[in-house]
Amino acid sequence: MTDHVVVLGAGYAGAGAIQSLQSELDDNARLTWISDTDYHLVLHESHRVIRDPTVRSDITIPTADIADPTTRFIQDTVTGLEPDERLIHLEDGEDVEYDYVLVALGSSTAFYGIPGMADHALTLKSLDDALEIHDQVAEAGTNATRSEPAQVVIGGAGLSGIQTAGEVAAYRDEHRAPIEIHLVEALEEIFPGNDPAIQRALRSLLEEAGVHIHTDDPITEAEANVIRFDEGDPLEYDVFVWTGGITGREALDETPLENQHNRVNAEANFQTSDERVFAIGDSAIIDQGDQPAPPTAQAAWQAAELIGENIARAIDNRPLRTWEYDDKGTVVSVGDKAVAHNVKHLPVDAFGGFPAKNLKKLIAARWIADMTSWNRARKAWSVL
């Protein structure tokens, strides 16, 4: 009997898993891929679209270019998962039955119950989000004057917030638009939880780009044109982008699987509380001992390389392999500049300049090449 394996999601985890499964599954299994988009987005470069929407063609890869002819693709939104019935519910189509399913749906932006945040803030979790930020920044800049510049506020100074601020600054400079940019962080320093060396380097690049940095004061409420803080004065805005934290997708709202905030708990072999349900990427909280694997593109890529083998092993009733996350370093862009930190096999802790900028480009190009070809990666190089 042929086993039916279904992959949910077309992000790093989902797209990588499709490639992995296509190389691991034999003729005794059939593969279905379900996603609400018919393309894979190179999400860690989506901030580039804020400056230049034409970049989108270089950082999106059609699912048809990733999936083999034998892989069935369904474009639809997953609305639920019933492990007991082995059913996947879709928004428009009929339920899909499975023998094994990989949950790789990615994440949603967490608003932490802050009043008004969900109603008034833009987010950056999709291509449409990036395009909407571009449109609003462009409109605000057009309607502003030198005496009354547009106010763009980015909440959350993690990776996405920092890179968003850098792209808005680059847009401002290229278009000579009257825009002031504010980066807001509740904790004491930007890029919280990371080494002070990279925090200092990123702060320096942001300040050099004219970004006003506000730290150590959480947002308590968002209104139509103003955000309020625990201690500081309110900050009026024309455009407000929120990048602070992640939570699981609505499709997992009522899942019986063990989960935390709709992110499914998974063992280090990617198996969940149901042995026929696996999870990787931002959808999962993958056990790594003292703390789970980070919700990063790097972790999703690494997990995707092994998931195909482990699902094939499950089908054959063979022991599953354990995965261990390998942190290969961090590279963060601020407009056309970048900072790299703790890059594996390099003798320095942190560096910037052309080496960091080109390393950032190389990481994205390598992923695009792995998904498709080096020809496509070379085409994207100039805009990354």
N, C-alpha and C positions, 0 to 999 in steps of 0.2 A: 504493500500500500504506500502511496506517495504522501509524504508529510508536507503540510502547507506552512511555510514560514512567512510571517508578515512583519514588515518594518514600518513603524509609524514615525514620520518626520523626515525632513530633507535638509536639516542643518548639518553641522560638522559630523555629529554622531550618526545621524541617519544616512547621509550620503556616503560616509566612510564605511559604514556597516554594509551597505549595498555592495560596494566593491569587494569587501572582505567575504561576504556570503557568496557572491557570484564565483569567487575563486575556490571556496571551500565545499559548497554543496554539490552533491552528485545528482545523477538522474533520478534518485529516489526522493527528491525534494523539489518542490516548486516554490517560487519566490514572488511575493507581492509587496509593492512599495506604495504607501499611502501618504500623501502630503497635501496641504491646502494651497501650495504653490507648485507650479510645474517647472520650477528652477531651484537650484541651490544657491544661496547667497553667501558670499565670503564675508560673514558678518563682522569680523574684526577689522574690515576695511570699509564698512558701510558709512562711517563718518565722513569719508571722502565725498560722498554724494551731497552732503550739506553745502560744500563749497561749489561743486560742479556736478549737476545731475547727469551729465553725459557719461560719467564714470560708471554708471549702473550696468552698461553693457559689458564692461570688463570684469565686473565682480559678481556677475550672475552666470550660472552655468545651467543650461536646460537639463532637466532630468533625463531627457532622451539621449543626451550625450554621455550620461553616466550609466544608465541601465542597459543591460544586455537585451537583445530581442526577446529572449525567453522570460525576462522579468516583466511581470504585469504591473503597470503603473495606474493608480487611481488618484485623480485630483479631487479631493473632498476634505472636509473638516471632520476630524475625529471628535465625537461628542461623548463617548463613553467606552468603557472596557469592562466586560464581565468575565472574569477568569473561570468561574464555575461553569459557565455555559460555553466558554471559549469563543466569545463573540466580541466584535468591535462594532460599535454604533457610529454611523456617519450622518452628517447633517442632511445631505441630499440623497445619497445612494442607499442601497439595501445593506443590511448587516453583513459583515464579513466574518466567516468562520476561520479558525486557525488551529494548528497543532502547537506551534510555537510563535510567540510574538515578542518583538523587541520594541520597547517604549523608548523613543528618542525624539520626543516632541519639543524639546527645548524648554524654555521658561517664559514667564511673564514678569513684568516689572512689579516689584513690591512697593506698595504705598504706605505700609505700616500703620494704617488707620488714621493718617494725618488728614484732618478735615479739609475737604475741597481739593485735595491733591489729584485724585483720579479724574475729577471733573475739569480741571483747568490746566494740567501739565501735559506737554507732549512727551513721548517716550522714544527710545531708539532701540527697537527690537526687530525691525523689519525694513525692507526697502521702502515701503510706503511711508513708514515713520520718518526715514531720512529725507525723503522727498518733501514731506509736509514741513519739516524743520527748515529746509532750504527755502520753501515758498514763503513761510512766515518771516524768516530773517530778511529775505529779499524785499518783501513788502514793507516791513518795518523800516528798513534802511532807506527805501525810496520815499517814504512819508516823513522821515525825520529831517532835521536841519542841524547845522553845526552848533547852533545855540541850544537846541533841544534834541540831542542825539537819542536814537532808539536804545532801549535798555533790554539786553538779552541776558537772562539769568539761567545758569545751569546748576541744578541741584544735585549734589553727590559728586565728590571729587575722587572717585575711583577711576579705573581705566577708561570707561566709556565717557565719563564726565570730562576728564582731562582732554581726551582726544576730540570730543565735541567742541570744547572751548577753543582748542587750537584751530579747528577748521572754520569756526565762525570768525576768529581773528584773521585767518587767511582770506576768507571771503571779504571781510571789511577792507583789508588792505588792497586786494586786487580790484575792488570796485570803488575804492575811496568813499566808502559809505560811512555816514555819521552814526556809528554804533559803539556803545559801551558794553563790555562783557563782564559779567560777574560769575565767579565760580564759588559755590556755597558748599561747605562741608560741616557736618555736625560735630565731628571729632576734632582733635587738636591739630592735626596736620593732614595735608592732601595725601592721596594714595595711602590711606591708613592701613596699618598692619604690615607695611613693607619697610625695608631697610632705610635708615635716615639718609644714606648716600643718594639713593634714587629719588627720595622725596625732595631733597635739596636741589638736585639737578632739574627735576620737573618744575619745581617752583620757580627756579631761575628762568627757564624757558618761557613759562607762562607770563611771568612779570615782564620779561623782555618783549613779549607779544602784546603787552598792554592789557592783560587780563587782571581784573581786580579780584583778589582772593579773600574770602571770608571764612574763617574757621572757628571751631569751638563754640558753636551756637546753633542748635537744631531748629529747623523749621517747625512751627507749631500749627500753621494754618495757611492754606492757599485760597486766595479769592480771585476774582476775575482779572484784576490788574495789579495785585499786590500780594506779596508773601510776608508772613509775620513770623517772628523769631521768639525764642524763649526769653532772650534778654535784649537783643539789639533792636534798633529802629526798623520799622517796616521797609521793605524794598519794593518799589514799584517796577513793573516790567511791561514790555511790549510782547516779548516772547519768553516763555518759561519752559525749560526742558528738564525733566526729572530722570535721573539715571541711577537712583539709589537703591540697589539691591534687587534680588530676584525671588520669585516664588514659582510654584508649579502652575501648569496649565489647567484651565477650567475643565478640560476633558477628564481630568482625574479627580474632580471634586468629590465624587461618591465612590471612588475605588475602594474595594475591600482589601487591597494590598497594603502592607505596612508602609506608612509614608509619613512625611513631615511637611506640612504646608503644601500638599499635593506633589511633592517630590518623593519618588518611590525609593524606599530603602532597598539596597542591593548589597549582596556579599561581594567579596573581592573577585569572584568569578562571574559577576554581573547577574546572578540569579536572585530573584526577589522571593517574597514569602510564598509565591506560587512557582513551582519548579518549571512550569512551561512559559513563564513570563520573565523576560530579561529586561534590563534597563541600563542605559549609559547616557552620558552627556548631562546637560543641565536638568533633565527630567529625573535624574537619579541622585541619590546620596550614597556613594559607593564606599564601603568600608575599607579603610586603609590603616586600621589600628587606632592610633591616638586621635586622628581627625580624618574626616572623609576627603576624598579627592576634590580638588578645587573645581568650581564650575567655570572652567576656561576652555577655550578652543584647543589648547595644547593637550589637556587631559582627554577631551573628547576624541581628538585624533588618535591618541595612543590607545584608548579603549577600543576604538573602532577596528584597529588592526587585529585584535585578538577575538572580538566578539564572533566573527564568522566561524572561526575554529571551534569556539566553545559551544555554539549552537549545533554545529555538525557533530561534535562529541556527544551532546545531549541526545540527539536523534539516534546515535549509535550506541547509547547507554555506556559511554566511556567516561572516565573521570574528567572533570572540568579543570582547566588550568587557572591558576590564580594570577591576577594582574596586580602589578605594583606601579604606581605613578612615578615617573621620572621627571623631575623638574629640570628643564633644560635652560631656564633663564627667562627673563622678562624684557620685552622691548615695547616702548610706548612712544607714540608720535605726538608732537605738538606742531600742527601745521606741516611744514616741509622739513622740520627737524625731528630728532628722535633721541631717546636715551635708552641704552641697553644696560642690563644689570645681571650679574651672576650667570653669564652665558657659559654653558658647560664647555670645558676644554680651553677656555681663554684665561690668561693669567691676571687680568684686571677685573676688579669688582664692578665698576661702572664706567661707561664711556659714551660719548656723543659724537657729533660731527658726521662726516660722510660714512664712516664705518657703521655707526648705529642706524643711519638712514637706509643704507643699502642692505643691512641685515634685515630690517623691517620689511623691505620690498622683497627680499629673497624668501622670507618665510611665507608670505602670501603667494609668491610665484611658484614656490615648491608645491604648495597645496593645490593650486590650480593645475599644475602639471600632473600631479598625482591623480587628480580627478579626470583630466582630459589629456592634454599634451603640452609639451614645452613650447610649441608654436603659439598656443593660446596664452601661455604664461608670458612669453616674450612680448606679445601684443599688449598685455596688461601692465607690463613693467613701467611704462612711462607715466602711468596715472596713479600708481600705487604709492 
